[in-house]
Amino acid sequence: MALNPLQILKIKSILNDFRTRHPGFARFIKAIRKKGLPQGSVLEVKITFPEGQTMETNIRVSEEDLELLRTLSDLANS
């Protein structure tokens, strides 16, 4: 799937809005990028829904995952 320039601009706008609404998360991501995310790291995600229910999962980062993250980062910074 190829992205056209208008889609890229829309995604960049959405990402910029997200960064504005959630500056702490943006700083967290920046710190991770600075430190690096080596293969074998474990990412954990926990969601707490408004009614109190939680769901959580984790992944062990593979080389393919790192490639996806690099591609998304390049897209966000282009």
PDB file of N, CA, C and O in Angstrom:
ATOM      1  N   MET A   1       0.845  -1.170   0.000  1.00  0.00           N
ATOM      2  CA  MET A   1       0.000   0.000   0.000  1.00  0.00           C
ATOM      3  C   MET A   1       0.896   1.241   0.000  1.00  0.00           C
ATOM      4  O   MET A   1       1.674   1.442   0.933  1.00  0.00           O
ATOM      5  N   ALA A   2       0.795   2.049  -1.009  1.00  0.00           N
ATOM      6  CA  ALA A   2       1.568   3.283  -1.095  1.00  0.00           C
ATOM      7  C   ALA A   2       0.737   4.442  -0.562  1.00  0.00           C
ATOM      8  O   ALA A   2      -0.456   4.557  -0.845  1.00  0.00           O
ATOM      9  N   LEU A   3       1.390   5.289   0.211  1.00  0.00           N
ATOM     10  CA  LEU A   3       0.711   6.470   0.735  1.00  0.00           C
ATOM     11  C   LEU A   3       0.912   7.625  -0.237  1.00  0.00           C
ATOM     12  O   LEU A   3       2.021   7.854  -0.720  1.00  0.00           O
ATOM     13  N   ASN A   4      -0.151   8.341  -0.516  1.00  0.00           N
ATOM     14  CA  ASN A   4       0.019   9.515  -1.358  1.00  0.00           C
ATOM     15  C   ASN A   4       0.388  10.700  -0.468  1.00  0.00           C
ATOM     16  O   ASN A   4       0.192  10.648   0.746  1.00  0.00           O
ATOM     17  N   PRO A   5       0.920  11.765  -1.062  1.00  0.00           N
ATOM     18  CA  PRO A   5       1.364  12.912  -0.263  1.00  0.00           C
ATOM     19  C   PRO A   5       0.283  13.510   0.630  1.00  0.00           C
ATOM     20  O   PRO A   5       0.582  13.968   1.734  1.00  0.00           O
ATOM     21  N   LEU A   6      -0.968  13.514   0.173  1.00  0.00           N
ATOM     22  CA  LEU A   6      -2.036  14.055   1.016  1.00  0.00           C
ATOM     23  C   LEU A   6      -2.256  13.196   2.257  1.00  0.00           C
ATOM     24  O   LEU A   6      -2.528  13.727   3.334  1.00  0.00           O
ATOM     25  N   GLN A   7      -2.142  11.877   2.119  1.00  0.00           N
ATOM     26  CA  GLN A   7      -2.275  10.991   3.279  1.00  0.00           C
ATOM     27  C   GLN A   7      -1.138  11.237   4.262  1.00  0.00           C
ATOM     28  O   GLN A   7      -1.353  11.258   5.474  1.00  0.00           O
ATOM     29  N   ILE A   8       0.062  11.419   3.745  1.00  0.00           N
ATOM     30  CA  ILE A   8       1.216  11.670   4.610  1.00  0.00           C
ATOM     31  C   ILE A   8       1.013  12.969   5.393  1.00  0.00           C
ATOM     32  O   ILE A   8       1.271  13.018   6.595  1.00  0.00           O
ATOM     33  N   LEU A   9       0.554  14.012   4.715  1.00  0.00           N
ATOM     34  CA  LEU A   9       0.290  15.284   5.401  1.00  0.00           C
ATOM     35  C   LEU A   9      -0.784  15.133   6.470  1.00  0.00           C
ATOM     36  O   LEU A   9      -0.673  15.717   7.548  1.00  0.00           O
ATOM     37  N   LYS A  10      -1.820  14.358   6.180  1.00  0.00           N
ATOM     38  CA  LYS A  10      -2.887  14.129   7.161  1.00  0.00           C
ATOM     39  C   LYS A  10      -2.342  13.392   8.380  1.00  0.00           C
ATOM     40  O   LYS A  10      -2.649  13.754   9.516  1.00  0.00           O
ATOM     41  N   ILE A  11      -1.536  12.359   8.147  1.00  0.00           N
ATOM     42  CA  ILE A  11      -0.945  11.594   9.253  1.00  0.00           C
ATOM     43  C   ILE A  11      -0.040  12.494  10.087  1.00  0.00           C
ATOM     44  O   ILE A  11      -0.076  12.439  11.317  1.00  0.00           O
ATOM     45  N   LYS A  12       0.774  13.325   9.426  1.00  0.00           N
ATOM     46  CA  LYS A  12       1.654  14.231  10.161  1.00  0.00           C
ATOM     47  C   LYS A  12       0.845  15.198  11.021  1.00  0.00           C
ATOM     48  O   LYS A  12       1.225  15.483  12.156  1.00  0.00           O
ATOM     49  N   SER A  13      -0.264  15.701  10.491  1.00  0.00           N
ATOM     50  CA  SER A  13      -1.116  16.615  11.245  1.00  0.00           C
ATOM     51  C   SER A  13      -1.716  15.915  12.468  1.00  0.00           C
ATOM     52  O   SER A  13      -1.751  16.484  13.559  1.00  0.00           O
ATOM     53  N   ILE A  14      -2.179  14.695  12.282  1.00  0.00           N
ATOM     54  CA  ILE A  14      -2.746  13.916  13.388  1.00  0.00           C
ATOM     55  C   ILE A  14      -1.684  13.652  14.455  1.00  0.00           C
ATOM     56  O   ILE A  14      -1.960  13.760  15.650  1.00  0.00           O
ATOM     57  N   LEU A  15      -0.470  13.304  14.020  1.00  0.00           N
ATOM     58  CA  LEU A  15       0.619  13.054  14.975  1.00  0.00           C
ATOM     59  C   LEU A  15       0.975  14.326  15.741  1.00  0.00           C
ATOM     60  O   LEU A  15       1.202  14.273  16.949  1.00  0.00           O
ATOM     61  N   ASN A  16       1.025  15.457  15.061  1.00  0.00           N
ATOM     62  CA  ASN A  16       1.326  16.719  15.740  1.00  0.00           C
ATOM     63  C   ASN A  16       0.251  17.063  16.767  1.00  0.00           C
ATOM     64  O   ASN A  16       0.569  17.515  17.867  1.00  0.00           O
ATOM     65  N   ASP A  17      -1.013  16.855  16.418  1.00  0.00           N
ATOM     66  CA  ASP A  17      -2.101  17.081  17.369  1.00  0.00           C
ATOM     67  C   ASP A  17      -1.972  16.158  18.577  1.00  0.00           C
ATOM     68  O   ASP A  17      -2.190  16.586  19.711  1.00  0.00           O
ATOM     69  N   PHE A  18      -1.619  14.893  18.344  1.00  0.00           N
ATOM     70  CA  PHE A  18      -1.433  13.927  19.429  1.00  0.00           C
ATOM     71  C   PHE A  18      -0.319  14.396  20.366  1.00  0.00           C
ATOM     72  O   PHE A  18      -0.469  14.355  21.587  1.00  0.00           O
ATOM     73  N   ARG A  19       0.792  14.839  19.791  1.00  0.00           N
ATOM     74  CA  ARG A  19       1.917  15.329  20.604  1.00  0.00           C
ATOM     75  C   ARG A  19       1.498  16.524  21.462  1.00  0.00           C
ATOM     76  O   ARG A  19       1.929  16.650  22.608  1.00  0.00           O
ATOM     77  N   THR A  20       0.667  17.390  20.912  1.00  0.00           N
ATOM     78  CA  THR A  20       0.194  18.558  21.658  1.00  0.00           C
ATOM     79  C   THR A  20      -0.703  18.137  22.820  1.00  0.00           C
ATOM     80  O   THR A  20      -0.590  18.680  23.919  1.00  0.00           O
ATOM     81  N   ARG A  21      -1.586  17.181  22.585  1.00  0.00           N
ATOM     82  CA  ARG A  21      -2.513  16.718  23.635  1.00  0.00           C
ATOM     83  C   ARG A  21      -1.815  15.887  24.705  1.00  0.00           C
ATOM     84  O   ARG A  21      -2.254  15.860  25.855  1.00  0.00           O
ATOM     85  N   HIS A  22      -0.732  15.211  24.334  1.00  0.00           N
ATOM     86  CA  HIS A  22      -0.070  14.269  25.245  1.00  0.00           C
ATOM     87  C   HIS A  22       1.435  14.514  25.286  1.00  0.00           C
ATOM     88  O   HIS A  22       2.205  13.651  24.865  1.00  0.00           O
ATOM     89  N   PRO A  23       1.873  15.679  25.786  1.00  0.00           N
ATOM     90  CA  PRO A  23       3.299  15.994  25.769  1.00  0.00           C
ATOM     91  C   PRO A  23       4.149  15.032  26.597  1.00  0.00           C
ATOM     92  O   PRO A  23       5.305  14.780  26.258  1.00  0.00           O
ATOM     93  N   GLY A  24       3.590  14.497  27.675  1.00  0.00           N
ATOM     94  CA  GLY A  24       4.344  13.542  28.490  1.00  0.00           C
ATOM     95  C   GLY A  24       4.670  12.274  27.715  1.00  0.00           C
ATOM     96  O   GLY A  24       5.768  11.730  27.836  1.00  0.00           O
ATOM     97  N   PHE A  25       3.722  11.810  26.924  1.00  0.00           N
ATOM     98  CA  PHE A  25       3.952  10.610  26.118  1.00  0.00           C
ATOM     99  C   PHE A  25       4.998  10.899  25.047  1.00  0.00           C
ATOM    100  O   PHE A  25       5.866  10.070  24.772  1.00  0.00           O
ATOM    101  N   ALA A  26       4.908  12.089  24.444  1.00  0.00           N
ATOM    102  CA  ALA A  26       5.890  12.468  23.431  1.00  0.00           C
ATOM    103  C   ALA A  26       7.296  12.520  24.038  1.00  0.00           C
ATOM    104  O   ALA A  26       8.253  12.071  23.407  1.00  0.00           O
ATOM    105  N   ARG A  27       7.432  13.057  25.245  1.00  0.00           N
ATOM    106  CA  ARG A  27       8.749  13.089  25.921  1.00  0.00           C
ATOM    107  C   ARG A  27       9.236  11.678  26.215  1.00  0.00           C
ATOM    108  O   ARG A  27      10.424  11.390  26.073  1.00  0.00           O
ATOM    109  N   PHE A  28       8.326  10.793  26.623  1.00  0.00           N
ATOM    110  CA  PHE A  28       8.677   9.411  26.897  1.00  0.00           C
ATOM    111  C   PHE A  28       9.234   8.745  25.636  1.00  0.00           C
ATOM    112  O   PHE A  28      10.270   8.081  25.688  1.00  0.00           O
ATOM    113  N   ILE A  29       8.549   8.922  24.510  1.00  0.00           N
ATOM    114  CA  ILE A  29       8.996   8.334  23.247  1.00  0.00           C
ATOM    115  C   ILE A  29      10.354   8.908  22.849  1.00  0.00           C
ATOM    116  O   ILE A  29      11.224   8.180  22.373  1.00  0.00           O
ATOM    117  N   LYS A  30      10.530  10.206  23.043  1.00  0.00           N
ATOM    118  CA  LYS A  30      11.805  10.849  22.716  1.00  0.00           C
ATOM    119  C   LYS A  30      12.933  10.255  23.564  1.00  0.00           C
ATOM    120  O   LYS A  30      14.025  10.004  23.053  1.00  0.00           O
ATOM    121  N   ALA A  31      12.677  10.029  24.849  1.00  0.00           N
ATOM    122  CA  ALA A  31      13.691   9.436  25.736  1.00  0.00           C
ATOM    123  C   ALA A  31      14.033   8.014  25.297  1.00  0.00           C
ATOM    124  O   ALA A  31      15.197   7.614  25.334  1.00  0.00           O
ATOM    125  N   ILE A  32      13.024   7.254  24.884  1.00  0.00           N
ATOM    126  CA  ILE A  32      13.282   5.890  24.402  1.00  0.00           C
ATOM    127  C   ILE A  32      14.120   5.937  23.132  1.00  0.00           C
ATOM    128  O   ILE A  32      15.054   5.151  22.976  1.00  0.00           O
ATOM    129  N   ARG A  33      13.795   6.852  22.227  1.00  0.00           N
ATOM    130  CA  ARG A  33      14.572   6.978  20.989  1.00  0.00           C
ATOM    131  C   ARG A  33      16.018   7.335  21.305  1.00  0.00           C
ATOM    132  O   ARG A  33      16.936   6.832  20.657  1.00  0.00           O
ATOM    133  N   LYS A  34      16.229   8.204  22.300  1.00  0.00           N
ATOM    134  CA  LYS A  34      17.584   8.611  22.672  1.00  0.00           C
ATOM    135  C   LYS A  34      18.366   7.433  23.256  1.00  0.00           C
ATOM    136  O   LYS A  34      19.529   7.217  22.916  1.00  0.00           O
ATOM    137  N   LYS A  35      17.718   6.685  24.130  1.00  0.00           N
ATOM    138  CA  LYS A  35      18.384   5.543  24.769  1.00  0.00           C
ATOM    139  C   LYS A  35      18.545   4.383  23.804  1.00  0.00           C
ATOM    140  O   LYS A  35      19.527   3.643  23.861  1.00  0.00           O
ATOM    141  N   GLY A  36      17.564   4.231  22.909  1.00  0.00           N
ATOM    142  CA  GLY A  36      17.575   3.097  21.992  1.00  0.00           C
ATOM    143  C   GLY A  36      16.651   2.009  22.505  1.00  0.00           C
ATOM    144  O   GLY A  36      16.420   1.885  23.708  1.00  0.00           O
ATOM    145  N   LEU A  37      16.131   1.230  21.587  1.00  0.00           N
ATOM    146  CA  LEU A  37      15.238   0.133  21.924  1.00  0.00           C
ATOM    147  C   LEU A  37      15.821  -1.127  21.294  1.00  0.00           C
ATOM    148  O   LEU A  37      15.503  -1.453  20.150  1.00  0.00           O
ATOM    149  N   PRO A  38      16.660  -1.827  22.022  1.00  0.00           N
ATOM    150  CA  PRO A  38      17.311  -2.985  21.420  1.00  0.00           C
ATOM    151  C   PRO A  38      16.370  -4.180  21.232  1.00  0.00           C
ATOM    152  O   PRO A  38      15.393  -4.358  21.959  1.00  0.00           O
ATOM    153  N   GLN A  39      16.703  -4.969  20.249  1.00  0.00           N
ATOM    154  CA  GLN A  39      15.979  -6.220  20.028  1.00  0.00           C
ATOM    155  C   GLN A  39      16.005  -7.014  21.324  1.00  0.00           C
ATOM    156  O   GLN A  39      17.026  -7.053  22.010  1.00  0.00           O
ATOM    157  N   GLY A  40      14.901  -7.641  21.657  1.00  0.00           N
ATOM    158  CA  GLY A  40      14.795  -8.412  22.896  1.00  0.00           C
ATOM    159  C   GLY A  40      14.161  -7.631  24.038  1.00  0.00           C
ATOM    160  O   GLY A  40      13.789  -8.214  25.056  1.00  0.00           O
ATOM    161  N   SER A  41      14.033  -6.305  23.876  1.00  0.00           N
ATOM    162  CA  SER A  41      13.338  -5.506  24.889  1.00  0.00           C
ATOM    163  C   SER A  41      11.882  -5.957  24.946  1.00  0.00           C
ATOM    164  O   SER A  41      11.353  -6.490  23.970  1.00  0.00           O
ATOM    165  N   VAL A  42      11.245  -5.745  26.075  1.00  0.00           N
ATOM    166  CA  VAL A  42       9.841  -6.105  26.231  1.00  0.00           C
ATOM    167  C   VAL A  42       9.020  -4.834  26.388  1.00  0.00           C
ATOM    168  O   VAL A  42       9.281  -4.017  27.271  1.00  0.00           O
ATOM    169  N   LEU A  43       8.019  -4.675  25.517  1.00  0.00           N
ATOM    170  CA  LEU A  43       7.070  -3.565  25.611  1.00  0.00           C
ATOM    171  C   LEU A  43       5.812  -4.085  26.282  1.00  0.00           C
ATOM    172  O   LEU A  43       5.267  -5.116  25.885  1.00  0.00           O
ATOM    173  N   GLU A  44       5.351  -3.369  27.301  1.00  0.00           N
ATOM    174  CA  GLU A  44       4.125  -3.750  27.991  1.00  0.00           C
ATOM    175  C   GLU A  44       3.107  -2.632  27.830  1.00  0.00           C
ATOM    176  O   GLU A  44       3.439  -1.452  27.941  1.00  0.00           O
ATOM    177  N   VAL A  45       1.871  -3.016  27.569  1.00  0.00           N
ATOM    178  CA  VAL A  45       0.792  -2.050  27.406  1.00  0.00           C
ATOM    179  C   VAL A  45      -0.357  -2.476  28.310  1.00  0.00           C
ATOM    180  O   VAL A  45      -0.782  -3.631  28.304  1.00  0.00           O
ATOM    181  N   LYS A  46      -0.849  -1.513  29.086  1.00  0.00           N
ATOM    182  CA  LYS A  46      -2.010  -1.762  29.947  1.00  0.00           C
ATOM    183  C   LYS A  46      -3.029  -0.665  29.667  1.00  0.00           C
ATOM    184  O   LYS A  46      -2.700   0.521  29.682  1.00  0.00           O
ATOM    185  N   ILE A  47      -4.263  -1.071  29.412  1.00  0.00           N
ATOM    186  CA  ILE A  47      -5.360  -0.143  29.168  1.00  0.00           C
ATOM    187  C   ILE A  47      -6.343  -0.267  30.324  1.00  0.00           C
ATOM    188  O   ILE A  47      -6.762  -1.369  30.678  1.00  0.00           O
ATOM    189  N   THR A  48      -6.708   0.869  30.908  1.00  0.00           N
ATOM    190  CA  THR A  48      -7.749   0.898  31.930  1.00  0.00           C
ATOM    191  C   THR A  48      -8.937   1.648  31.335  1.00  0.00           C
ATOM    192  O   THR A  48      -8.845   2.839  31.036  1.00  0.00           O
ATOM    193  N   PHE A  49     -10.038   0.947  31.170  1.00  0.00           N
ATOM    194  CA  PHE A  49     -11.242   1.526  30.594  1.00  0.00           C
ATOM    195  C   PHE A  49     -11.955   2.379  31.635  1.00  0.00           C
ATOM    196  O   PHE A  49     -11.745   2.184  32.833  1.00  0.00           O
ATOM    197  N   PRO A  50     -12.799   3.328  31.204  1.00  0.00           N
ATOM    198  CA  PRO A  50     -13.481   4.215  32.157  1.00  0.00           C
ATOM    199  C   PRO A  50     -14.229   3.477  33.260  1.00  0.00           C
ATOM    200  O   PRO A  50     -14.311   3.971  34.385  1.00  0.00           O
ATOM    201  N   GLU A  51     -14.773   2.304  32.956  1.00  0.00           N
ATOM    202  CA  GLU A  51     -15.523   1.567  33.980  1.00  0.00           C
ATOM    203  C   GLU A  51     -14.615   0.760  34.913  1.00  0.00           C
ATOM    204  O   GLU A  51     -15.099   0.083  35.820  1.00  0.00           O
ATOM    205  N   GLY A  52     -13.279   0.834  34.687  1.00  0.00           N
ATOM    206  CA  GLY A  52     -12.340   0.177  35.585  1.00  0.00           C
ATOM    207  C   GLY A  52     -11.745  -1.125  35.065  1.00  0.00           C
ATOM    208  O   GLY A  52     -10.741  -1.593  35.603  1.00  0.00           O
ATOM    209  N   GLN A  53     -12.336  -1.723  34.034  1.00  0.00           N
ATOM    210  CA  GLN A  53     -11.791  -2.955  33.464  1.00  0.00           C
ATOM    211  C   GLN A  53     -10.417  -2.669  32.868  1.00  0.00           C
ATOM    212  O   GLN A  53     -10.196  -1.604  32.291  1.00  0.00           O
ATOM    213  N   THR A  54      -9.497  -3.616  33.006  1.00  0.00           N
ATOM    214  CA  THR A  54      -8.169  -3.449  32.425  1.00  0.00           C
ATOM    215  C   THR A  54      -7.856  -4.598  31.472  1.00  0.00           C
ATOM    216  O   THR A  54      -8.362  -5.711  31.610  1.00  0.00           O
ATOM    217  N   MET A  55      -7.017  -4.288  30.518  1.00  0.00           N
ATOM    218  CA  MET A  55      -6.479  -5.291  29.598  1.00  0.00           C
ATOM    219  C   MET A  55      -5.002  -4.968  29.447  1.00  0.00           C
ATOM    220  O   MET A  55      -4.616  -3.800  29.395  1.00  0.00           O
ATOM    221  N   GLU A  56      -4.187  -5.995  29.376  1.00  0.00           N
ATOM    222  CA  GLU A  56      -2.763  -5.756  29.192  1.00  0.00           C
ATOM    223  C   GLU A  56      -2.128  -6.856  28.359  1.00  0.00           C
ATOM    224  O   GLU A  56      -2.620  -7.982  28.284  1.00  0.00           O
ATOM    225  N   THR A  57      -1.028  -6.489  27.742  1.00  0.00           N
ATOM    226  CA  THR A  57      -0.280  -7.432  26.921  1.00  0.00           C
ATOM    227  C   THR A  57       1.160  -6.964  26.852  1.00  0.00           C
ATOM    228  O   THR A  57       1.491  -5.878  27.326  1.00  0.00           O
ATOM    229  N   ASN A  58       2.014  -7.783  26.264  1.00  0.00           N
ATOM    230  CA  ASN A  58       3.396  -7.375  26.052  1.00  0.00           C
ATOM    231  C   ASN A  58       3.936  -8.075  24.812  1.00  0.00           C
ATOM    232  O   ASN A  58       3.412  -9.097  24.368  1.00  0.00           O
ATOM    233  N   ILE A  59       4.998  -7.493  24.269  1.00  0.00           N
ATOM    234  CA  ILE A  59       5.686  -8.127  23.149  1.00  0.00           C
ATOM    235  C   ILE A  59       7.188  -8.037  23.384  1.00  0.00           C
ATOM    236  O   ILE A  59       7.680  -7.069  23.964  1.00  0.00           O
ATOM    237  N   ARG A  60       7.892  -9.032  22.938  1.00  0.00           N
ATOM    238  CA  ARG A  60       9.354  -8.991  22.914  1.00  0.00           C
ATOM    239  C   ARG A  60       9.731  -8.451  21.545  1.00  0.00           C
ATOM    240  O   ARG A  60       9.332  -9.009  20.522  1.00  0.00           O
ATOM    241  N   VAL A  61      10.493  -7.374  21.521  1.00  0.00           N
ATOM    242  CA  VAL A  61      10.802  -6.660  20.290  1.00  0.00           C
ATOM    243  C   VAL A  61      11.745  -7.481  19.400  1.00  0.00           C
ATOM    244  O   VAL A  61      12.814  -7.919  19.824  1.00  0.00           O
ATOM    245  N   SER A  62      11.307  -7.670  18.154  1.00  0.00           N
ATOM    246  CA  SER A  62      12.112  -8.389  17.161  1.00  0.00           C
ATOM    247  C   SER A  62      12.737  -7.376  16.197  1.00  0.00           C
ATOM    248  O   SER A  62      12.401  -6.193  16.234  1.00  0.00           O
ATOM    249  N   GLU A  63      13.632  -7.835  15.350  1.00  0.00           N
ATOM    250  CA  GLU A  63      14.231  -6.968  14.334  1.00  0.00           C
ATOM    251  C   GLU A  63      13.160  -6.416  13.400  1.00  0.00           C
ATOM    252  O   GLU A  63      13.234  -5.257  12.991  1.00  0.00           O
ATOM    253  N   GLU A  64      12.172  -7.231  13.060  1.00  0.00           N
ATOM    254  CA  GLU A  64      11.072  -6.765  12.195  1.00  0.00           C
ATOM    255  C   GLU A  64      10.268  -5.657  12.873  1.00  0.00           C
ATOM    256  O   GLU A  64       9.838  -4.708  12.217  1.00  0.00           O
ATOM    257  N   ASP A  65      10.067  -5.778  14.182  1.00  0.00           N
ATOM    258  CA  ASP A  65       9.366  -4.738  14.934  1.00  0.00           C
ATOM    259  C   ASP A  65      10.156  -3.434  14.901  1.00  0.00           C
ATOM    260  O   ASP A  65       9.581  -2.356  14.750  1.00  0.00           O
ATOM    261  N   LEU A  66      11.474  -3.537  15.043  1.00  0.00           N
ATOM    262  CA  LEU A  66      12.318  -2.351  15.002  1.00  0.00           C
ATOM    263  C   LEU A  66      12.250  -1.681  13.638  1.00  0.00           C
ATOM    264  O   LEU A  66      12.257  -0.453  13.552  1.00  0.00           O
ATOM    265  N   GLU A  67      12.185  -2.466  12.580  1.00  0.00           N
ATOM    266  CA  GLU A  67      12.067  -1.901  11.236  1.00  0.00           C
ATOM    267  C   GLU A  67      10.752  -1.132  11.098  1.00  0.00           C
ATOM    268  O   GLU A  67      10.732  -0.041  10.528  1.00  0.00           O
ATOM    269  N   LEU A  68       9.660  -1.690  11.612  1.00  0.00           N
ATOM    270  CA  LEU A  68       8.373  -0.993  11.591  1.00  0.00           C
ATOM    271  C   LEU A  68       8.462   0.322  12.358  1.00  0.00           C
ATOM    272  O   LEU A  68       7.990   1.352  11.875  1.00  0.00           O
ATOM    273  N   LEU A  69       9.055   0.298  13.533  1.00  0.00           N
ATOM    274  CA  LEU A  69       9.187   1.513  14.346  1.00  0.00           C
ATOM    275  C   LEU A  69      10.052   2.555  13.647  1.00  0.00           C
ATOM    276  O   LEU A  69       9.747   3.746  13.702  1.00  0.00           O
ATOM    277  N   ARG A  70      11.130   2.121  12.987  1.00  0.00           N
ATOM    278  CA  ARG A  70      11.977   3.064  12.235  1.00  0.00           C
ATOM    279  C   ARG A  70      11.197   3.700  11.099  1.00  0.00           C
ATOM    280  O   ARG A  70      11.302   4.903  10.858  1.00  0.00           O
ATOM    281  N   THR A  71      10.413   2.884  10.401  1.00  0.00           N
ATOM    282  CA  THR A  71       9.623   3.398   9.291  1.00  0.00           C
ATOM    283  C   THR A  71       8.587   4.410   9.772  1.00  0.00           C
ATOM    284  O   THR A  71       8.420   5.464   9.159  1.00  0.00           O
ATOM    285  N   LEU A  72       7.892   4.097  10.863  1.00  0.00           N
ATOM    286  CA  LEU A  72       6.916   5.028  11.423  1.00  0.00           C
ATOM    287  C   LEU A  72       7.580   6.313  11.900  1.00  0.00           C
ATOM    288  O   LEU A  72       7.041   7.405  11.717  1.00  0.00           O
ATOM    289  N   SER A  73       8.754   6.179  12.514  1.00  0.00           N
ATOM    290  CA  SER A  73       9.490   7.342  12.973  1.00  0.00           C
ATOM    291  C   SER A  73       9.912   8.214  11.798  1.00  0.00           C
ATOM    292  O   SER A  73       9.795   9.438  11.851  1.00  0.00           O
ATOM    293  N   ASP A  74      10.396   7.587  10.750  1.00  0.00           N
ATOM    294  CA  ASP A  74      10.794   8.354   9.556  1.00  0.00           C
ATOM    295  C   ASP A  74       9.592   9.092   8.969  1.00  0.00           C
ATOM    296  O   ASP A  74       9.707  10.243   8.547  1.00  0.00           O
ATOM    297  N   LEU A  75       8.460   8.435   8.946  1.00  0.00           N
ATOM    298  CA  LEU A  75       7.241   9.055   8.421  1.00  0.00           C
ATOM    299  C   LEU A  75       6.834  10.247   9.283  1.00  0.00           C
ATOM    300  O   LEU A  75       6.464  11.299   8.764  1.00  0.00           O
ATOM    301  N   ALA A  76       6.906  10.076  10.599  1.00  0.00           N
ATOM    302  CA  ALA A  76       6.502  11.149  11.514  1.00  0.00           C
ATOM    303  C   ALA A  76       7.451  12.334  11.437  1.00  0.00           C
ATOM    304  O   ALA A  76       7.047  13.471  11.680  1.00  0.00           O
ATOM    305  N   ASN A  77       8.697  12.079  11.103  1.00  0.00           N
ATOM    306  CA  ASN A  77       9.700  13.164  11.094  1.00  0.00           C
ATOM    307  C   ASN A  77       9.979  13.730   9.718  1.00  0.00           C
ATOM    308  O   ASN A  77      10.800  14.636   9.584  1.00  0.00           O
ATOM    309  N   SER A  78       9.318  13.219   8.694  1.00  0.00           N
ATOM    310  CA  SER A  78       9.586  13.726   7.343  1.00  0.00           C
ATOM    311  C   SER A  78       8.768  14.957   7.033  1.00  0.00           C
ATOM    312  O   SER A  78       8.874  15.509   5.937  1.00  0.00           O
TER     313      SER A  78
END
